[in-house]
């Protein structure tokens, strides 16, 4: 966890400026997860969906990464998750499904990068 970013989240969440945030999750799974069809991966996604619903977030898109043209980051999946506000993202840590999500995440995910992005929902009409 990036303590500086979590501090920024907390400051925004405790201000009048709290509003929507888009998180881009870039995940690399362990071989045992058998992404994208394995039981461990599916169990993790099922609990993530429950957790997401508990904080009012929604997945805008989820896609398998087939390769990279530039760079060195090796990932299997990119997920765009929209949160109604920064507090909702912070609430992930204490929501009822949080402990099971973290347990499955520790088993399934080899590496994850989460990027905080512009709060507007993307315009899909381009």
VEXVO-570314 format. One record per atom (N, C-alpha, C): x, y, z; residue in three letters; residue number from 1. Coordinates in pm, 1 decimal. Layout:
N
<atom u="X" v="Y" w="Z" r="Ala" k="NUM"/>
...
// end
This chain:
126
<atom u="83.6" v="-118.3" w="0.0" r="Unk" k="1"/>
<atom u="0.0" v="0.0" w="0.0" r="Unk" k="1"/>
<atom u="87.9" v="124.3" w="0.0" r="Unk" k="1"/>
<atom u="44.8" v="222.5" w="-72.6" r="Unk" k="2"/>
<atom u="114.0" v="350.2" w="-78.7" r="Unk" k="2"/>
<atom u="49.8" v="441.8" w="25.9" r="Unk" k="2"/>
<atom u="119.5" v="458.3" w="138.2" r="Unk" k="3"/>
<atom u="65.1" v="536.2" w="250.2" r="Unk" k="3"/>
<atom u="31.1" v="679.1" w="209.3" r="Unk" k="3"/>
<atom u="111.2" v="737.5" w="122.1" r="Unk" k="4"/>
<atom u="84.5" v="875.3" w="76.9" r="Unk" k="4"/>
<atom u="-48.9" v="883.2" w="1.9" r="Unk" k="4"/>
<atom u="-74.6" v="786.4" w="-84.8" r="Unk" k="5"/>
<atom u="-202.1" v="784.9" w="-159.1" r="Unk" k="5"/>
<atom u="-320.7" v="759.2" w="-66.6" r="Unk" k="5"/>
<atom u="-305.2" v="668.5" w="28.4" r="Unk" k="6"/>
<atom u="-413.7" v="642.4" w="124.1" r="Unk" k="6"/>
<atom u="-442.2" v="768.8" w="204.3" r="Unk" k="6"/>
<atom u="-339.9" v="843.4" w="239.1" r="Unk" k="7"/>
<atom u="-358.4" v="971.2" w="308.1" r="Unk" k="7"/>
<atom u="-436.3" v="1069.5" w="220.9" r="Unk" k="7"/>
<atom u="-404.0" v="1074.1" w="92.5" r="Unk" k="8"/>
<atom u="-477.6" v="1160.7" w="-1.0" r="Unk" k="8"/>
<atom u="-624.0" v="1118.1" w="-7.0" r="Unk" k="8"/>
<atom u="-648.4" v="986.1" w="-16.4" r="Unk" k="9"/>
<atom u="-785.7" v="934.7" w="-16.1" r="Unk" k="9"/>
<atom u="-859.2" v="980.4" w="108.7" r="Unk" k="9"/>
<atom u="-794.7" v="967.3" w="224.3" r="Unk" k="10"/>
<atom u="-857.3" v="1005.9" w="350.9" r="Unk" k="10"/>
<atom u="-887.9" v="1154.7" w="355.4" r="Unk" k="10"/>
<atom u="-794.5" v="1235.9" w="309.8" r="Unk" k="11"/>
<atom u="-816.5" v="1380.7" w="308.0" r="Unk" k="11"/>
<atom u="-935.6" v="1416.3" w="218.6" r="Unk" k="11"/>
<atom u="-941.7" v="1355.1" w="101.5" r="Unk" k="12"/>
<atom u="-1054.0" v="1382.5" w="10.1" r="Unk" k="12"/>
<atom u="-1184.3" v="1332.5" w="70.5" r="Unk" k="12"/>
<atom u="-1181.2" v="1211.3" w="127.8" r="Unk" k="13"/>
<atom u="-1302.3" v="1151.7" w="185.5" r="Unk" k="13"/>
<atom u="-1357.8" v="1235.5" w="299.8" r="Unk" k="13"/>
<atom u="-1272.9" v="1305.4" w="369.2" r="Unk" k="14"/>
<atom u="-1315.0" v="1387.3" w="482.9" r="Unk" k="14"/>
<atom u="-1334.2" v="1533.3" w="446.1" r="Unk" k="14"/>
<atom u="-1356.2" v="1558.8" w="318.8" r="Unk" k="15"/>
<atom u="-1373.6" v="1696.6" w="274.1" r="Unk" k="15"/>
<atom u="-1502.7" v="1710.8" w="195.0" r="Unk" k="15"/>
<atom u="-1537.2" v="1833.5" w="167.8" r="Unk" k="16"/>
<atom u="-1654.5" v="1862.9" w="84.0" r="Unk" k="16"/>
<atom u="-1630.6" v="1820.1" w="-61.1" r="Unk" k="16"/>
<atom u="-1505.7" v="1797.2" w="-98.3" r="Unk" k="17"/>
<atom u="-1471.1" v="1762.9" w="-237.1" r="Unk" k="17"/>
<atom u="-1483.7" v="1613.9" w="-266.6" r="Unk" k="17"/>
<atom u="-1524.1" v="1532.9" w="-167.1" r="Unk" k="18"/>
<atom u="-1532.0" v="1389.1" w="-193.3" r="Unk" k="18"/>
<atom u="-1633.1" v="1362.5" w="-304.0" r="Unk" k="18"/>
<atom u="-1590.5" v="1283.9" w="-399.5" r="Unk" k="19"/>
<atom u="-1675.9" v="1249.5" w="-512.7" r="Unk" k="19"/>
<atom u="-1625.1" v="1124.2" w="-579.4" r="Unk" k="19"/>
<atom u="-1681.2" v="1089.0" w="-693.4" r="Unk" k="20"/>
<atom u="-1646.7" v="964.6" w="-761.6" r="Unk" k="20"/>
<atom u="-1497.9" v="953.7" w="-794.6" r="Unk" k="20"/>
<atom u="-1453.8" v="828.3" w="-801.0" r="Unk" k="21"/>
<atom u="-1315.8" v="798.8" w="-838.7" r="Unk" k="21"/>
<atom u="-1315.1" v="668.4" w="-918.9" r="Unk" k="21"/>
<atom u="-1232.3" v="665.2" w="-1020.6" r="Unk" k="22"/>
<atom u="-1215.1" v="546.1" w="-1103.3" r="Unk" k="22"/>
<atom u="-1081.2" v="484.3" w="-1068.3" r="Unk" k="22"/>
<atom u="-1083.6" v="356.6" w="-1033.0" r="Unk" k="23"/>
<atom u="-960.4" v="284.7" w="-1003.3" r="Unk" k="23"/>
<atom u="-934.2" v="183.9" w="-1115.4" r="Unk" k="23"/>
<atom u="-813.1" v="190.7" w="-1168.9" r="Unk" k="24"/>
<atom u="-770.4" v="94.7" w="-1270.4" r="Unk" k="24"/>
<atom u="-685.6" v="-10.0" w="-1199.0" r="Unk" k="24"/>
<atom u="-731.0" v="-134.1" w="-1200.6" r="Unk" k="25"/>
<atom u="-659.7" v="-245.0" w="-1137.6" r="Unk" k="25"/>
<atom u="-588.6" v="-324.8" w="-1246.9" r="Unk" k="25"/>
<atom u="-458.1" v="-342.0" w="-1232.9" r="Unk" k="26"/>
<atom u="-377.8" v="-418.7" w="-1327.4" r="Unk" k="26"/>
<atom u="-324.3" v="-540.1" w="-1251.5" r="Unk" k="26"/>
<atom u="-376.8" v="-656.5" w="-1283.6" r="Unk" k="27"/>
<atom u="-349.6" v="-776.7" w="-1204.5" r="Unk" k="27"/>
<atom u="-270.7" v="-881.6" w="-1280.6" r="Unk" k="27"/>
<atom u="-176.5" v="-942.4" w="-1209.8" r="Unk" k="28"/>
<atom u="-105.0" v="-1061.4" w="-1255.9" r="Unk" k="28"/>
<atom u="-140.3" v="-1171.1" w="-1157.2" r="Unk" k="28"/>
<atom u="-190.4" v="-1282.9" w="-1207.0" r="Unk" k="29"/>
<atom u="-235.1" v="-1391.9" w="-1120.9" r="Unk" k="29"/>
<atom u="-130.2" v="-1501.9" w="-1110.0" r="Unk" k="29"/>
<atom u="-134.0" v="-1573.8" w="-999.0" r="Unk" k="30"/>
<atom u="-45.5" v="-1688.5" w="-979.7" r="Unk" k="30"/>
<atom u="-94.8" v="-1801.6" w="-1070.1" r="Unk" k="30"/>
<atom u="-5.9" v="-1893.3" w="-1108.9" r="Unk" k="31"/>
<atom u="-48.8" v="-2004.3" w="-1195.0" r="Unk" k="31"/>
<atom u="-165.1" v="-2084.2" w="-1135.8" r="Unk" k="31"/>
<atom u="-168.9" v="-2099.6" w="-1003.1" r="Unk" k="32"/>
<atom u="-275.3" v="-2175.9" w="-937.1" r="Unk" k="32"/>
<atom u="-413.2" v="-2112.9" w="-955.2" r="Unk" k="32"/>
<atom u="-418.0" v="-1984.0" w="-983.8" r="Unk" k="33"/>
<atom u="-547.1" v="-1917.6" w="-1006.4" r="Unk" k="33"/>
<atom u="-607.8" v="-1964.3" w="-1138.3" r="Unk" k="33"/>
<atom u="-524.0" v="-2011.8" w="-1228.8" r="Unk" k="34"/>
<atom u="-567.5" v="-2060.8" w="-1359.7" r="Unk" k="34"/>
<atom u="-657.2" v="-1958.9" w="-1430.0" r="Unk" k="34"/>
<atom u="-607.7" v="-1833.0" w="-1431.6" r="Unk" k="35"/>
<atom u="-681.0" v="-1724.5" w="-1497.6" r="Unk" k="35"/>
<atom u="-697.3" v="-1756.3" w="-1646.0" r="Unk" k="35"/>
<atom u="-813.0" v="-1735.6" w="-1705.9" r="Unk" k="36"/>
<atom u="-935.4" v="-1674.7" w="-1652.3" r="Unk" k="36"/>
<atom u="-1044.4" v="-1773.7" w="-1614.4" r="Unk" k="36"/>
<atom u="-1017.0" v="-1903.5" w="-1621.5" r="Unk" k="37"/>
<atom u="-1124.6" v="-2000.8" w="-1602.6" r="Unk" k="37"/>
<atom u="-1115.9" v="-2081.9" w="-1474.7" r="Unk" k="37"/>
<atom u="-1010.6" v="-2064.1" w="-1398.2" r="Unk" k="38"/>
<atom u="-988.7" v="-2146.2" w="-1280.3" r="Unk" k="38"/>
<atom u="-1081.7" v="-2115.6" w="-1164.3" r="Unk" k="38"/>
<atom u="-1098.0" v="-2213.8" w="-1078.4" r="Unk" k="39"/>
<atom u="-1185.8" v="-2200.8" w="-962.9" r="Unk" k="39"/>
<atom u="-1137.7" v="-2090.8" w="-868.0" r="Unk" k="39"/>
<atom u="-1007.3" v="-2085.6" w="-840.6" r="Unk" k="40"/>
<atom u="-954.9" v="-1983.7" w="-749.8" r="Unk" k="40"/>
<atom u="-981.8" v="-1843.8" w="-803.6" r="Unk" k="40"/>
<atom u="-957.4" v="-1822.4" w="-931.6" r="Unk" k="41"/>
<atom u="-985.4" v="-1692.2" w="-992.8" r="Unk" k="41"/>
<atom u="-1134.5" v="-1659.4" w="-982.4" r="Unk" k="41"/>
<atom u="-1219.0" v="-1754.8" w="-1016.9" r="Unk" k="42"/>
<atom u="-1363.6" v="-1730.4" w="-1013.4" r="Unk" k="42"/>
<atom u="-1412.0" v="-1703.5" w="-871.1" r="Unk" k="42"/>
<atom u="-1357.3" v="-1777.0" w="-773.3" r="Unk" k="43"/>
<atom u="-1394.5" v="-1752.2" w="-633.7" r="Unk" k="43"/>
<atom u="-1354.2" v="-1610.4" w="-592.3" r="Unk" k="43"/>
<atom u="-1234.1" v="-1569.3" w="-631.6" r="Unk" k="44"/>
<atom u="-1186.8" v="-1435.2" w="-599.7" r="Unk" k="44"/>
<atom u="-1276.7" v="-1328.9" w="-663.2" r="Unk" k="44"/>
<atom u="-1312.8" v="-1345.9" w="-789.2" r="Unk" k="45"/>
<atom u="-1398.7" v="-1248.3" w="-857.1" r="Unk" k="45"/>
<atom u="-1537.7" v="-1244.5" w="-795.3" r="Unk" k="45"/>
<atom u="-1588.4" v="-1359.4" w="-752.7" r="Unk" k="46"/>
<atom u="-1720.6" v="-1363.1" w="-690.1" r="Unk" k="46"/>
<atom u="-1720.9" v="-1282.5" w="-559.7" r="Unk" k="46"/>
<atom u="-1618.7" v="-1300.5" w="-478.3" r="Unk" k="47"/>
<atom u="-1610.7" v="-1226.3" w="-352.8" r="Unk" k="47"/>
<atom u="-1582.3" v="-1078.9" w="-379.5" r="Unk" k="47"/>
<atom u="-1499.3" v="-1050.1" w="-480.3" r="Unk" k="48"/>
<atom u="-1474.4" v="-910.4" w="-516.4" r="Unk" k="48"/>
<atom u="-1604.4" v="-842.9" w="-559.5" r="Unk" k="48"/>
<atom u="-1687.3" v="-913.4" w="-634.2" r="Unk" k="49"/>
<atom u="-1815.8" v="-857.0" w="-675.8" r="Unk" k="49"/>
<atom u="-1905.1" v="-829.4" w="-554.5" r="Unk" k="49"/>
<atom u="-1903.6" v="-919.2" w="-456.3" r="Unk" k="50"/>
<atom u="-1980.9" v="-897.6" w="-333.3" r="Unk" k="50"/>
<atom u="-1928.5" v="-776.1" w="-259.0" r="Unk" k="50"/>
<atom u="-1797.3" v="-768.9" w="-243.5" r="Unk" k="51"/>
<atom u="-1735.0" v="-656.3" w="-174.2" r="Unk" k="51"/>
<atom u="-1764.6" v="-525.1" w="-245.1" r="Unk" k="51"/>
<atom u="-1750.5" v="-526.8" w="-376.0" r="Unk" k="52"/>
<atom u="-1777.9" v="-407.9" w="-456.8" r="Unk" k="52"/>
<atom u="-1920.6" v="-359.0" w="-433.7" r="Unk" k="52"/>
<atom u="-2015.7" v="-450.9" w="-433.3" r="Unk" k="53"/>
<atom u="-2155.9" v="-414.3" w="-411.5" r="Unk" k="53"/>
<atom u="-2177.2" v="-356.9" w="-271.3" r="Unk" k="53"/>
<atom u="-2103.4" v="-407.2" w="-174.3" r="Unk" k="54"/>
<atom u="-2118.8" v="-359.7" w="-36.8" r="Unk" k="54"/>
<atom u="-2077.0" v="-213.9" w="-20.0" r="Unk" k="54"/>
<atom u="-1989.9" v="-164.4" w="-107.0" r="Unk" k="55"/>
<atom u="-1946.8" v="-24.4" w="-95.6" r="Unk" k="55"/>
<atom u="-2005.0" v="64.2" w="-205.4" r="Unk" k="55"/>
<atom u="-2090.7" v="6.3" w="-290.2" r="Unk" k="56"/>
<atom u="-2158.2" v="85.0" w="-392.9" r="Unk" k="56"/>
<atom u="-2076.3" v="108.6" w="-518.4" r="Unk" k="56"/>
<atom u="-1972.1" v="29.2" w="-538.2" r="Unk" k="57"/>
<atom u="-1888.5" v="43.4" w="-657.8" r="Unk" k="57"/>
<atom u="-1942.9" v="-43.9" w="-769.5" r="Unk" k="57"/>
<atom u="-1896.5" v="-15.1" w="-891.3" r="Unk" k="58"/>
<atom u="-1936.4" v="-100.7" w="-1003.6" r="Unk" k="58"/>
<atom u="-1822.0" v="-114.0" w="-1102.5" r="Unk" k="58"/>
<atom u="-1817.1" v="-231.3" w="-1159.9" r="Unk" k="59"/>
<atom u="-1714.2" v="-257.3" w="-1260.0" r="Unk" k="59"/>
<atom u="-1761.8" v="-199.2" w="-1392.5" r="Unk" k="59"/>
<atom u="-1682.1" v="-108.3" w="-1447.9" r="Unk" k="60"/>
<atom u="-1714.3" v="-50.6" w="-1578.5" r="Unk" k="60"/>
<atom u="-1667.8" v="-141.4" w="-1690.4" r="Unk" k="60"/>
<atom u="-1553.2" v="-205.8" w="-1669.1" r="Unk" k="61"/>
<atom u="-1502.8" v="-302.3" w="-1765.6" r="Unk" k="61"/>
<atom u="-1400.2" v="-392.3" w="-1700.2" r="Unk" k="61"/>
<atom u="-1386.7" v="-509.6" w="-1758.0" r="Unk" k="62"/>
<atom u="-1289.7" v="-610.1" w="-1713.8" r="Unk" k="62"/>
<atom u="-1243.4" v="-679.1" w="-1841.4" r="Unk" k="62"/>
<atom u="-1111.0" v="-683.0" w="-1863.0" r="Unk" k="63"/>
<atom u="-1062.5" v="-741.5" w="-1986.7" r="Unk" k="63"/>
<atom u="-932.5" v="-818.4" w="-1966.5" r="Unk" k="63"/>
<atom u="-919.6" v="-923.7" w="-2041.2" r="Unk" k="64"/>
<atom u="-797.2" v="-1003.1" w="-2041.5" r="Unk" k="64"/>
<atom u="-690.3" v="-928.2" w="-2121.4" r="Unk" k="64"/>
<atom u="-570.2" v="-920.9" w="-2067.9" r="Unk" k="65"/>
<atom u="-458.7" v="-857.1" w="-2137.3" r="Unk" k="65"/>
<atom u="-388.0" v="-965.1" w="-2218.3" r="Unk" k="65"/>
<atom u="-378.5" v="-943.2" w="-2347.9" r="Unk" k="66"/>
<atom u="-323.3" v="-1043.7" w="-2437.7" r="Unk" k="66"/>
<atom u="-174.5" v="-1024.6" w="-2465.4" r="Unk" k="66"/>
<atom u="-121.8" v="-909.5" w="-2436.3" r="Unk" k="67"/>
<atom u="19.5" v="-882.8" w="-2458.6" r="Unk" k="67"/>
<atom u="47.7" v="-736.4" w="-2434.8" r="Unk" k="67"/>
<atom u="173.4" v="-697.0" w="-2452.8" r="Unk" k="68"/>
<atom u="210.3" v="-556.2" w="-2435.4" r="Unk" k="68"/>
<atom u="297.8" v="-513.5" w="-2552.0" r="Unk" k="68"/>
<atom u="277.2" v="-394.7" w="-2596.5" r="Unk" k="69"/>
<atom u="351.2" v="-338.8" w="-2708.8" r="Unk" k="69"/>
<atom u="471.9" v="-259.8" w="-2658.5" r="Unk" k="69"/>
<atom u="454.6" v="-191.4" w="-2545.4" r="Unk" k="70"/>
<atom u="560.0" v="-108.9" w="-2487.6" r="Unk" k="70"/>
<atom u="564.1" v="-136.6" w="-2337.2" r="Unk" k="70"/>
<atom u="681.3" v="-133.7" w="-2278.7" r="Unk" k="71"/>
<atom u="694.6" v="-146.9" w="-2134.2" r="Unk" k="71"/>
<atom u="731.5" v="-286.9" w="-2091.3" r="Unk" k="71"/>
<atom u="737.2" v="-304.0" w="-1959.8" r="Unk" k="72"/>
<atom u="781.4" v="-431.3" w="-1904.0" r="Unk" k="72"/>
<atom u="680.9" v="-493.9" w="-1807.9" r="Unk" k="72"/>
<atom u="571.3" v="-424.5" w="-1780.2" r="Unk" k="73"/>
<atom u="474.4" v="-477.6" w="-1684.1" r="Unk" k="73"/>
<atom u="398.6" v="-594.9" w="-1745.2" r="Unk" k="73"/>
<atom u="406.8" v="-708.9" w="-1678.3" r="Unk" k="74"/>
<atom u="340.6" v="-831.2" w="-1722.8" r="Unk" k="74"/>
<atom u="213.1" v="-848.5" w="-1640.7" r="Unk" k="74"/>
<atom u="96.7" v="-829.7" w="-1704.3" r="Unk" k="75"/>
<atom u="-30.7" v="-845.5" w="-1633.7" r="Unk" k="75"/>
<atom u="-122.3" v="-937.7" w="-1713.3" r="Unk" k="75"/>
<atom u="-218.9" v="-994.2" w="-1644.3" r="Unk" k="76"/>
<atom u="-317.6" v="-1082.6" w="-1705.5" r="Unk" k="76"/>
<atom u="-449.9" v="-1012.9" w="-1731.8" r="Unk" k="76"/>
<atom u="-483.4" v="-915.4" w="-1646.0" r="Unk" k="77"/>
<atom u="-617.5" v="-856.4" w="-1652.3" r="Unk" k="77"/>
<atom u="-612.8" v="-710.2" w="-1610.9" r="Unk" k="77"/>
<atom u="-697.7" v="-630.0" w="-1675.6" r="Unk" k="78"/>
<atom u="-718.4" v="-490.3" w="-1637.5" r="Unk" k="78"/>
<atom u="-866.4" v="-474.3" w="-1603.3" r="Unk" k="78"/>
<atom u="-892.0" v="-410.8" w="-1488.5" r="Unk" k="79"/>
<atom u="-1029.3" v="-391.3" w="-1442.0" r="Unk" k="79"/>
<atom u="-1047.8" v="-244.2" w="-1408.8" r="Unk" k="79"/>
<atom u="-1154.2" v="-183.1" w="-1460.7" r="Unk" k="80"/>
<atom u="-1189.7" v="-45.6" w="-1427.8" r="Unk" k="80"/>
<atom u="-1306.2" v="-46.6" w="-1331.1" r="Unk" k="80"/>
<atom u="-1283.2" v="-0.6" w="-1208.8" r="Unk" k="81"/>
<atom u="-1387.7" v="0.0" w="-1106.4" r="Unk" k="81"/>
<atom u="-1417.9" v="143.7" w="-1066.2" r="Unk" k="81"/>
<atom u="-1544.6" v="181.2" w="-1080.6" r="Unk" k="82"/>
<atom u="-1593.0" v="314.9" w="-1045.6" r="Unk" k="82"/>
<atom u="-1648.7" v="309.9" w="-904.2" r="Unk" k="82"/>
<atom u="-1605.3" v="404.9" w="-820.7" r="Unk" k="83"/>
<atom u="-1653.6" v="417.9" w="-683.7" r="Unk" k="83"/>
<atom u="-1731.7" v="548.4" w="-672.0" r="Unk" k="83"/>
<atom u="-1842.0" v="548.6" w="-598.0" r="Unk" k="84"/>
<atom u="-1922.6" v="669.9" w="-587.3" r="Unk" k="84"/>
<atom u="-1849.9" v="784.7" w="-517.4" r="Unk" k="84"/>
<atom u="-1750.8" v="750.0" w="-435.2" r="Unk" k="85"/>
<atom u="-1668.8" v="851.5" w="-368.1" r="Unk" k="85"/>
<atom u="-1543.5" v="784.1" w="-312.1" r="Unk" k="85"/>
<atom u="-1451.3" v="865.5" w="-265.5" r="Unk" k="86"/>
<atom u="-1326.3" v="813.5" w="-211.5" r="Unk" k="86"/>
<atom u="-1349.2" v="733.0" w="-83.3" r="Unk" k="86"/>
<atom u="-1449.5" v="774.6" w="-5.0" r="Unk" k="87"/>
<atom u="-1480.8" v="700.5" w="117.2" r="Unk" k="87"/>
<atom u="-1522.7" v="557.2" w="84.5" r="Unk" k="87"/>
<atom u="-1595.4" v="536.8" w="-23.3" r="Unk" k="88"/>
<atom u="-1635.8" v="401.5" w="-62.2" r="Unk" k="88"/>
<atom u="-1513.4" v="313.5" w="-86.3" r="Unk" k="88"/>
<atom u="-1410.7" v="368.6" w="-150.2" r="Unk" k="89"/>
<atom u="-1287.9" v="291.8" w="-171.3" r="Unk" k="89"/>
<atom u="-1224.4" v="257.7" w="-36.2" r="Unk" k="89"/>
<atom u="-1218.3" v="353.1" w="54.4" r="Unk" k="90"/>
<atom u="-1161.5" v="327.0" w="187.6" r="Unk" k="90"/>
<atom u="-1244.3" v="223.5" w="263.6" r="Unk" k="90"/>
<atom u="-1375.4" v="222.3" w="240.0" r="Unk" k="91"/>
<atom u="-1464.8" v="128.4" w="308.6" r="Unk" k="91"/>
<atom u="-1440.0" v="-16.8" w="266.8" r="Unk" k="91"/>
<atom u="-1367.8" v="-36.9" w="156.3" r="Unk" k="92"/>
<atom u="-1333.6" v="-173.7" w="115.7" r="Unk" k="92"/>
<atom u="-1263.3" v="-248.6" w="228.7" r="Unk" k="92"/>
<atom u="-1186.2" v="-177.5" w="307.1" r="Unk" k="93"/>
<atom u="-1104.1" v="-240.2" w="410.8" r="Unk" k="93"/>
<atom u="-1184.4" v="-288.8" w="530.8" r="Unk" k="93"/>
<atom u="-1307.6" v="-237.3" w="546.9" r="Unk" k="94"/>
<atom u="-1387.5" v="-274.5" w="663.5" r="Unk" k="94"/>
<atom u="-1523.1" v="-334.3" w="627.9" r="Unk" k="94"/>
<atom u="-1554.4" v="-345.1" w="500.3" r="Unk" k="95"/>
<atom u="-1683.0" v="-402.3" w="457.5" r="Unk" k="95"/>
<atom u="-1689.2" v="-550.5" w="497.5" r="Unk" k="95"/>
<atom u="-1810.3" v="-604.6" w="511.7" r="Unk" k="96"/>
<atom u="-1824.8" v="-743.5" w="556.8" r="Unk" k="96"/>
<atom u="-1744.9" v="-847.2" w="475.4" r="Unk" k="96"/>
<atom u="-1732.9" v="-830.4" w="346.3" r="Unk" k="97"/>
<atom u="-1662.5" v="-929.9" w="263.9" r="Unk" k="97"/>
<atom u="-1512.3" v="-903.9" w="253.7" r="Unk" k="97"/>
<atom u="-1463.6" v="-802.2" w="324.3" r="Unk" k="98"/>
<atom u="-1323.7" v="-762.5" w="310.6" r="Unk" k="98"/>
<atom u="-1225.0" v="-872.2" w="347.1" r="Unk" k="98"/>
<atom u="-1243.8" v="-938.8" w="459.4" r="Unk" k="99"/>
<atom u="-1145.4" v="-1039.4" w="502.2" r="Unk" k="99"/>
<atom u="-1140.1" v="-1156.7" w="404.8" r="Unk" k="99"/>
<atom u="-1254.7" v="-1200.7" w="355.3" r="Unk" k="100"/>
<atom u="-1254.4" v="-1311.3" w="257.9" r="Unk" k="100"/>
<atom u="-1193.4" v="-1265.7" w="125.7" r="Unk" k="100"/>
<atom u="-1219.9" v="-1142.8" w="86.6" r="Unk" k="101"/>
<atom u="-1159.1" v="-1089.0" w="-34.8" r="Unk" k="101"/>
<atom u="-1006.9" v="-1087.0" w="-21.6" r="Unk" k="101"/>
<atom u="-956.9" v="-1038.6" w="91.3" r="Unk" k="102"/>
<atom u="-811.8" v="-1032.2" w="110.8" r="Unk" k="102"/>
<atom u="-750.3" v="-1172.0" w="117.0" r="Unk" k="102"/>
<atom u="-820.2" v="-1267.7" w="175.3" r="Unk" k="103"/>
<atom u="-769.5" v="-1404.7" w="180.5" r="Unk" k="103"/>
<atom u="-754.3" v="-1460.9" w="39.1" r="Unk" k="103"/>
<atom u="-859.5" v="-1447.4" w="-41.1" r="Unk" k="104"/>
<atom u="-855.3" v="-1499.4" w="-177.9" r="Unk" k="104"/>
<atom u="-756.9" v="-1421.4" w="-264.0" r="Unk" k="104"/>
<atom u="-750.0" v="-1290.7" w="-241.6" r="Unk" k="105"/>
<atom u="-654.4" v="-1208.6" w="-316.0" r="Unk" k="105"/>
<atom u="-512.4" v="-1256.4" w="-289.8" r="Unk" k="105"/>
<atom u="-480.2" v="-1287.4" w="-163.9" r="Unk" k="106"/>
<atom u="-344.7" v="-1332.2" w="-130.2" r="Unk" k="106"/>
<atom u="-313.0" v="-1466.8" w="-194.3" r="Unk" k="106"/>
<atom u="-413.9" v="-1547.4" w="-219.9" r="Unk" k="107"/>
<atom u="-393.6" v="-1677.0" w="-285.4" r="Unk" k="107"/>
<atom u="-386.9" v="-1665.5" w="-437.7" r="Unk" k="107"/>
<atom u="-462.9" v="-1574.3" w="-495.8" r="Unk" k="108"/>
<atom u="-479.9" v="-1567.9" w="-640.6" r="Unk" k="108"/>
<atom u="-390.7" v="-1467.4" w="-711.8" r="Unk" k="108"/>
<atom u="-357.7" v="-1357.9" w="-646.3" r="Unk" k="109"/>
<atom u="-290.0" v="-1246.9" w="-713.8" r="Unk" k="109"/>
<atom u="-140.1" v="-1248.9" w="-682.9" r="Unk" k="109"/>
<atom u="-61.7" v="-1256.0" w="-789.1" r="Unk" k="110"/>
<atom u="84.0" v="-1249.1" w="-775.4" r="Unk" k="110"/>
<atom u="128.7" v="-1104.2" w="-757.4" r="Unk" k="110"/>
<atom u="67.8" v="-1015.1" w="-836.0" r="Unk" k="111"/>
<atom u="104.1" v="-873.9" w="-833.1" r="Unk" k="111"/>
<atom u="-15.8" v="-791.2" w="-879.2" r="Unk" k="111"/>
<atom u="-35.4" v="-676.3" w="-814.3" r="Unk" k="112"/>
<atom u="-142.7" v="-586.0" w="-854.5" r="Unk" k="112"/>
<atom u="-96.1" v="-442.2" w="-843.0" r="Unk" k="112"/>
<atom u="-132.7" v="-362.8" w="-942.2" r="Unk" k="113"/>
<atom u="-114.2" v="-218.4" w="-937.4" r="Unk" k="113"/>
<atom u="-251.8" v="-156.3" w="-947.4" r="Unk" k="113"/>
<atom u="-279.6" v="-60.3" w="-859.9" r="Unk" k="114"/>
<atom u="-405.4" v="13.2" w="-864.7" r="Unk" k="114"/>
<atom u="-372.5" v="159.3" w="-889.0" r="Unk" k="114"/>
<atom u="-440.3" v="216.5" w="-987.1" r="Unk" k="115"/>
<atom u="-417.2" v="355.9" w="-1023.2" r="Unk" k="115"/>
<atom u="-544.0" v="436.5" w="-1000.3" r="Unk" k="115"/>
<atom u="-529.3" v="548.2" w="-927.5" r="Unk" k="116"/>
<atom u="-640.7" v="640.6" w="-904.4" r="Unk" k="116"/>
<atom u="-650.6" v="730.8" w="-1026.6" r="Unk" k="116"/>
<atom u="-767.7" v="735.2" w="-1087.5" r="Unk" k="117"/>
<atom u="-786.3" v="808.4" w="-1212.4" r="Unk" k="117"/>
<atom u="-894.9" v="914.3" w="-1198.5" r="Unk" k="117"/>
<atom u="-910.1" v="992.8" w="-1303.0" r="Unk" k="118"/>
<atom u="-1008.0" v="1102.0" w="-1305.6" r="Unk" k="118"/>
<atom u="-1144.0" v="1050.4" w="-1259.5" r="Unk" k="118"/>
<atom u="-1214.4" v="1132.4" w="-1182.2" r="Unk" k="119"/>
<atom u="-1338.8" v="1088.1" w="-1123.2" r="Unk" k="119"/>
<atom u="-1456.0" v="1073.7" w="-1219.4" r="Unk" k="119"/>
<atom u="-1448.2" v="1137.1" w="-1334.6" r="Unk" k="120"/>
<atom u="-1560.3" v="1129.8" w="-1427.8" r="Unk" k="120"/>
<atom u="-1571.1" v="989.8" w="-1485.6" r="Unk" k="120"/>
<atom u="-1695.3" v="948.3" w="-1507.5" r="Unk" k="121"/>
<atom u="-1714.1" v="823.5" w="-1578.9" r="Unk" k="121"/>
<atom u="-1667.7" v="844.1" w="-1721.1" r="Unk" k="121"/>
<atom u="-1599.8" v="746.9" w="-1778.8" r="Unk" k="122"/>
<atom u="-1548.5" v="766.8" w="-1914.8" r="Unk" k="122"/>
<atom u="-1660.3" v="783.7" w="-2015.2" r="Unk" k="122"/>
<atom u="-1634.7" v="865.0" w="-2115.1" r="Unk" k="123"/>
<atom u="-1728.6" v="883.8" w="-2224.4" r="Unk" k="123"/>
<atom u="-1707.6" v="772.2" w="-2324.5" r="Unk" k="123"/>
<atom u="-1800.8" v="680.8" w="-2329.8" r="Unk" k="124"/>
<atom u="-1786.8" v="565.4" w="-2417.4" r="Unk" k="124"/>
<atom u="-1842.2" v="591.3" w="-2556.9" r="Unk" k="124"/>
<atom u="-1869.9" v="718.0" w="-2589.1" r="Unk" k="125"/>
<atom u="-1926.7" v="752.2" w="-2719.9" r="Unk" k="125"/>
<atom u="-1822.6" v="808.6" w="-2814.6" r="Unk" k="125"/>
<atom u="-1696.7" v="775.1" w="-2800.6" r="Unk" k="126"/>
<atom u="-1596.5" v="828.2" w="-2890.0" r="Unk" k="126"/>
<atom u="-1594.0" v="744.9" w="-3007.1" r="Unk" k="126"/>
// end
